[in-house]
Amino acid sequence: MIHVTYKIVQHDGGWAYTVNGVFSESFPSHATALTAARRAAAEHQVSVPPRDYRAAAELLADAPE
């Protein structure tokens, strides 16, 4: 599993969240930026069953070089 950290920071006269050095839009308050970061994190969560990884590995193994 990949770990992603969202940080709430002051930005452009307001508050924003950053992910991997990329800023979100500015929000009027820390609380609003935190809510937006939590929403973004929830939208970016992906759950893939292990069998899908095995299928992908099999496809790659059969691919011509």
KAGIRA-V509432 format. One record per helix or strand. SS is the DSSP state (A for helix, B for strand). FROM is the first residue (numbers start at 1). TO is the last residue. Records with the same first field share a line. If there is no record, write none. Layout:
SS = FROM-TO  FROM-TO
//
This chain:
B = 6-11  14-19  22-23  27-27
A = 30-44  50-62
//
